[in-house]
């Protein structure tokens, strides 16, 4: 089942918790970032990076920068998204 994830080579994972409740419990800056993210992040994985950043003493802006970097690195690994032509020839 595609689950509306688009045409990406990144595998989806089954989640035991309700993702909407998890999303609603996130801090506002993190929810705002997730709403504009390129990839379909799970609230749990985004919260994990956010929590690690704050445990290191980083602020919200630095935590969001880490999330952007993680997303960029993931996109770089997704060869299908990078190599696929925008307008395929027939």
C-alpha positions as CSV (number, residue, x, y, z in Angstrom):
1,X,0.0,0.0,0.0
2,X,1.4,3.4,-1.0
3,X,-0.1,5.4,1.9
4,X,0.3,8.7,0.0
5,X,4.0,8.8,0.5
6,X,4.7,9.7,-3.1
7,X,7.3,8.1,-5.4
8,X,10.2,7.6,-2.9
9,X,12.5,4.6,-2.3
10,X,12.4,5.2,1.4
11,X,10.6,2.4,3.2
12,X,7.7,3.3,5.5
13,X,7.4,1.8,9.0
14,X,4.4,0.6,11.0
15,X,3.8,2.8,14.1
16,X,2.3,1.4,17.3
17,X,1.3,4.9,18.7
18,X,-1.3,7.2,17.2
19,X,0.8,9.6,15.0
20,X,-1.7,12.4,15.3
21,X,-1.6,12.4,19.1
22,X,2.2,12.2,19.0
23,X,2.2,15.1,16.5
24,X,-0.1,17.2,18.7
25,X,2.2,16.8,21.7
26,X,5.2,18.2,19.8
27,X,6.5,21.7,20.5
28,X,5.1,24.4,18.2
29,X,8.3,25.1,16.3
30,X,8.8,21.4,15.6
31,X,5.2,21.0,14.4
32,X,5.6,24.0,12.1
33,X,8.8,22.5,10.6
34,X,7.1,19.2,10.1
35,X,4.3,20.8,8.3
36,X,6.7,22.2,5.7
37,X,9.1,19.3,5.5
38,X,9.9,17.7,2.2
39,X,9.8,14.1,3.5
40,X,7.0,12.5,5.4
41,X,8.6,12.4,8.8
42,X,7.1,10.5,11.7
43,X,6.5,12.7,14.7
44,X,8.5,10.2,16.9
45,X,11.6,10.4,14.7
46,X,11.5,14.2,14.5
47,X,11.0,14.4,18.3
48,X,14.0,12.1,18.8
49,X,16.3,14.5,16.9
50,X,14.7,17.5,18.7
51,X,15.2,15.9,22.1
52,X,18.8,15.0,21.4
53,X,19.6,18.6,20.3
54,X,18.1,20.0,23.5
55,X,20.0,17.4,25.6
56,X,23.2,18.8,24.0
57,X,22.1,22.3,25.1
58,X,21.1,23.5,21.6
59,X,18.2,25.9,21.1
60,X,15.2,25.5,18.9
61,X,16.8,27.1,15.8
62,X,19.8,24.8,16.1
63,X,17.5,21.8,16.6
64,X,15.6,22.7,13.4
65,X,18.9,23.1,11.6
66,X,19.8,19.5,12.6
67,X,16.4,18.3,11.3
68,X,17.1,20.1,8.0
69,X,20.5,18.5,7.7
70,X,19.0,15.0,8.5
71,X,16.4,15.6,5.8
72,X,19.0,16.7,3.3
73,X,21.1,13.7,4.0
74,X,18.1,11.4,3.6
75,X,17.2,13.0,0.3
76,X,20.8,12.5,-0.9
77,X,20.5,8.8,-0.2
78,X,17.2,8.5,-2.1
79,X,18.5,7.9,-5.6
80,X,15.1,7.4,-7.1
81,X,14.1,11.0,-6.2
82,X,17.4,12.4,-7.5
83,X,17.8,10.4,-10.7
84,X,14.2,10.3,-11.9
85,X,13.6,12.9,-14.7
86,X,11.1,15.6,-13.9
87,X,9.3,15.2,-17.3
88,X,9.9,11.6,-18.5
89,X,10.1,11.2,-22.2
90,X,7.6,8.9,-23.8
